[in-house]
Amino acid sequence: MNLFERSIAAVAPRYAAKRALARIQFDQVQRVRSSMQRLREENPSFGVNTGDPNDARPARIVDRAAVLRLAYQNPYGRKAIRALLNGTIGWGITGAPKGPKAVQTLWANWVRVSDFRGRLNFYGQQALATRTMFREGDSFIVRRLVKGAAVIPLRIDVLDGGLLDTSKVGENVEGGIEYDADGNVTGYWFLPARADYRRSRPSFRIPAEDVIHLYEQEEAGQKRGRSVFEPVMKKLGDIDDALDADLVRRKIESCFVGFRRINPDWVDEPFGQVQSRGDELPPVEFFEPGTMTTLAPGEDVQFADPKPAGGLNDAVKINLLATAAGVGATYEHVTGDLSNVNFSSYRAGALEFDATNEERQFNTIIPVFLDRVWDWFCQAAYEFGKTRAPYYEMRWTPPPRKSIDREGDAKADILEMQAGLENRRSLLNSRGIDHDTFMAETKADLAKQQGEGLFYKGDPFTAAQAAGGSTGAAAQGTS
């Protein structure tokens, strides 16, 4: 409230209250007009009967700005991204180099300083690149070489599609991506920054061998990725519209709006004034707590009674089910609603969700992203004299899936190993543990533990105990 309005409130509080009420009503009208203008911009045929039933619904244009609004402002959009990221990356897909100890140490040290921006470690960059891929359809990981860097000069920089100069076109350039005569990518054109004062600078080219274009390829010849929100933009928008409409209805109910009805027989002509109630008080046009008012002859009051639209919960749930299917997750992962599932049904849904994440890990994240980064690392380490060979093998281990029934899963694993249907290495890898590293650590820990005279029931058998069968096992249990 400004000084002018405070002055009016001090002299004529009733008139000031009317002004405040009128301002609220005007703001509501402006918001409705803005909303209608946005709908017409997104769908020029909105409000026009073209004969197509889809024209009655506002279009959800799949552009970067719309996707970012959905990912950051829609609660279900944010939850969907988090569920996909947790299932695919988690704390990070860890790598175990197969080579000398010096190579393993060099890799462990570089993981901590891999970020060109100096903010994240390599596992944080995995999450950033994958989150950007889910949200916008693709992301770009750029190789950088810096002077005077710790460990080795290699650094990587994660960019999103907003920095790709899609306006760059030419004989062999389309949408900021440069191709050779065979259609293979040879370079990418990026803007120097998003800031307006630097956008006037020309875009620059980075060779394809220094860029990892991360996206899920779903068709042959695909050039760019697609956001996970592309098939569900309308669904999430419809959910927002339905919830907003219900909220407006509830706000109207809380306003307790009343309308005065006047009997025409009690209106003076020709001035159109209602006849007096017998006092000099002005007509009452709003209520205050504890107010008791006498109406003038011929006046009556009718209150607004907005009726709720039926089936709101069912409509929202159906759209959320479609949204979960569209982004590749379960309804429970997208909403967090576990009220209508039991253990078996949730476990069945989680198994399919895990299978989808594994397919994405081993067909996209590891071969397209992580293997390329490892190639860069080996090349830089060899060229700068840190290793003796130009390449070493690498084993990538995704984080383990959380067990819903740890005891039951452990018993099943033991039975499968005893029947020869499973081995220790694959089980350890499924839990996010590298087998060779685990065995080396177990051996060292056991030697140190027994050197201190400590023995536990779960310790591995010695060779003599294993040969003695149950007798050795009993002896170990009492030691």
FENZIJO-V683046 format. One record per run of one state. SS is the DSSP state (helix for helix, strand for strand, loop for the rest). FROM is the first residue (numbers start at 1). LEN is the number of residues. If there is no record, write none. Layout:
ss:SS from:FROM len:LEN
ss:SS from:FROM len:LEN
//
This chain:
ss:loop from:1 len:2
ss:helix from:3 len:9
ss:loop from:12 len:1
ss:helix from:13 len:30
ss:loop from:43 len:10
ss:helix from:53 len:4
ss:loop from:57 len:7
ss:helix from:64 len:10
ss:loop from:74 len:1
ss:helix from:75 len:14
ss:loop from:89 len:5
ss:strand from:94 len:5
ss:loop from:99 len:2
ss:helix from:101 len:12
ss:loop from:113 len:2
ss:strand from:115 len:1
ss:loop from:116 len:6
ss:helix from:122 len:15
ss:loop from:137 len:2
ss:strand from:139 len:7
ss:loop from:146 len:8
ss:strand from:154 len:7
ss:helix from:161 len:3
ss:strand from:164 len:1
ss:loop from:165 len:8
ss:strand from:173 len:2
ss:loop from:175 len:2
ss:strand from:177 len:3
ss:loop from:180 len:5
ss:strand from:185 len:6
ss:loop from:191 len:5
ss:helix from:196 len:4
ss:loop from:200 len:4
ss:strand from:204 len:4
ss:helix from:208 len:3
ss:strand from:211 len:4
ss:loop from:215 len:15
ss:helix from:230 len:26
ss:loop from:256 len:2
ss:strand from:258 len:5
ss:loop from:263 len:1
ss:helix from:264 len:3
ss:strand from:267 len:2
ss:loop from:269 len:4
ss:strand from:273 len:2
ss:loop from:275 len:24
ss:strand from:299 len:5
ss:loop from:304 len:8
ss:helix from:312 len:16
ss:loop from:328 len:3
ss:helix from:331 len:5
ss:loop from:336 len:7
ss:helix from:343 len:41
ss:loop from:384 len:9
ss:strand from:393 len:5
ss:loop from:398 len:8
ss:helix from:406 len:13
ss:loop from:419 len:5
ss:helix from:424 len:7
ss:loop from:431 len:4
ss:helix from:435 len:17
ss:loop from:452 len:11
ss:helix from:463 len:6
ss:loop from:469 len:1
ss:helix from:470 len:9
ss:loop from:479 len:1
//
